[in-house]
């Protein structure tokens, strides 16, 4: 899990996320990320998780909710590709997902528990995949994706949003 995906393993759209992932074992990076993020969520007050930096912008709760949703979707894609499913997998619209679930009703504890459960599931999946399964390719939104590239997208996507949480929401992660 130390070898980065090459550009033939993912759509150009994901380059920015994959580029954010530092060198190292992606599973270990996800483990460390989980510890930091869950701790950060638990350290926030109910007032802080309801904060939004602007009109029409997601609250802190909603950003974490988006991370949870995205990881679930990406992990399902990763599983299907790793197992050899050649079905072209659909894209998803994050705004529809956000409108379709009331993250504003979550407490800090709810967010932390759900985040931890989703990440734990992703890590269990990744730890048990063979090297052959990790480089297996499939189609996502009519674009080639390897299982390995999706693990990097999960990691980089979260890094992207953690940066936004630090810079625009003043969340210490």
C-alpha positions in Angstrom: 0.0 0.0 0.0 3.0 2.3 -0.4 2.8 2.6 -4.1 0.9 5.6 -5.4 -1.6 5.1 -8.3 -0.4 6.2 -11.7 -2.4 8.5 -13.9 -3.9 5.6 -15.9 -5.7 4.5 -12.7 -8.0 7.4 -12.2 -9.9 10.2 -13.8 -8.1 13.6 -14.1 -10.7 15.0 -11.8 -9.2 13.2 -8.9 -5.6 14.3 -9.5 -5.9 17.2 -6.9 -7.0 14.8 -4.2 -4.4 12.2 -4.9 -1.7 14.8 -5.1 -2.6 15.9 -1.5 -1.7 12.4 -0.1 1.8 12.3 1.4 4.2 9.5 0.7 3.7 6.4 2.8 1.4 3.6 3.4 -2.2 4.8 2.6 -3.8 2.5 5.1 -1.5 3.9 7.9 -2.3 7.4 6.7 -6.0 6.7 7.0 -5.6 5.2 10.5 -3.7 8.3 11.7 -6.2 10.6 9.9 -9.1 8.8 11.7 -7.5 9.4 15.1 -7.0 13.1 14.5 -10.4 13.6 13.0 -12.4 11.7 15.5 -10.6 13.5 18.3 -11.2 16.9 16.6 -14.9 16.1 16.3 -15.3 15.1 19.9 -13.5 18.3 21.0 -16.1 20.6 19.4 -19.0 22.1 21.2 -22.6 21.8 19.8 -22.3 25.5 19.0 -19.1 25.0 17.0 -20.4 22.2 14.9 -23.4 24.3 13.9 -21.2 27.1 12.6 -21.2 28.0 8.9 -18.8 30.6 7.5 -21.3 32.0 5.0 -24.8 32.0 3.6 -25.5 28.8 1.7 -22.3 27.2 3.0 -22.3 23.9 4.9 -22.1 23.9 8.6 -19.2 22.0 10.3 -21.7 19.1 10.9 -22.5 19.0 7.2 -18.9 19.0 6.2 -18.3 16.0 8.4 -21.5 14.5 7.1 -20.2 14.9 3.6 -17.0 13.2 4.5 -19.0 10.3 5.9 -21.2 10.0 2.8 -18.3 10.3 0.4 -16.3 7.6 2.2 -19.2 5.2 2.2 -19.7 5.7 -1.6 -16.0 5.5 -2.3 -15.5 2.4 -0.2 -18.4 0.7 -2.0 -16.8 1.5 -5.3 -13.4 0.2 -4.0 -15.0 -3.1 -2.9 -16.8 -3.7 -6.2 -13.7 -2.9 -8.3 -11.4 -4.9 -6.0 -13.7 -7.9 -6.3 -13.7 -7.7 -10.1 -17.2 -6.2 -10.7 -17.0 -4.8 -14.2 -20.3 -2.8 -13.9 -19.9 0.8 -14.7 -20.5 2.5 -11.4 -22.5 5.7 -11.3 -21.3 9.1 -10.1 -23.2 10.9 -7.3 -24.4 14.5 -6.6 -23.1 15.6 -3.2 -25.8 18.3 -3.0 -28.6 15.8 -3.4 -27.0 13.6 -0.7 -26.8 16.6 1.6 -30.3 17.7 1.0 -31.6 14.2 1.5 -30.2 13.7 5.1 -30.7 15.9 8.2 -27.1 16.2 9.4 -28.2 19.3 11.3 -29.9 16.9 13.8 -26.7 15.1 14.6 -24.9 15.7 17.9 -21.1 15.8 18.3 -21.3 12.3 19.6 -23.4 11.1 16.6 -20.9 12.6 14.2 -17.9 11.0 16.0 -19.5 7.6 16.2 -20.6 7.5 12.6 -17.3 8.8 11.3 -15.4 6.2 13.4 -17.7 3.4 12.2 -17.3 4.3 8.5 -13.6 4.7 8.8 -13.2 1.4 10.7 -15.1 -0.4 8.0 -12.9 1.2 5.2 -9.8 0.1 7.1 -11.0 -3.4 7.6 -11.7 -3.7 3.8 -8.3 -2.2 2.8 -6.3 -4.3 5.3 -7.6 -7.5 3.7 -7.2 -6.8 0.0 -4.5 -8.6 -1.9 -2.0 -6.6 -4.0 -3.7 -7.9 -7.1 -7.1 -6.6 -5.9 -5.7 -3.2 -5.2 -4.5 -2.6 -8.8 -7.7 -4.1 -10.3 -9.5 -1.5 -12.5 -13.1 -0.8 -13.1 -15.3 2.0 -14.3 -16.7 4.9 -12.2 -18.8 7.4 -14.0 -17.5 6.0 -17.3 -13.9 6.7 -16.2 -11.2 4.1 -15.3 -10.5 3.7 -11.6 -8.3 1.2 -9.7 -9.2 0.1 -6.2 -5.9 1.6 -5.0 -6.7 5.0 -6.6 -10.0 5.1 -4.7 -8.1 4.6 -1.4 -6.0 7.6 -2.3 -9.1 9.6 -3.3 -10.7 8.9 0.1 -7.5 10.1 1.9 -7.0 13.2 -0.3 -10.6 14.2 -0.3 -10.6 14.2 3.4 -7.4 16.2 3.5 -8.9 18.7 1.2 -12.0 19.2 3.5 -9.9 19.2 6.6 -7.9 22.1 5.2 -11.2 24.0 4.5 -12.3 23.2 8.1 -9.0 24.7 9.4 -9.0 27.7 7.1 -12.6 28.8 6.9 -14.2 27.3 10.1 -11.2 27.6 12.5 -11.5 23.9 13.4 -8.3 22.6 15.0 -7.4 19.3 13.4 
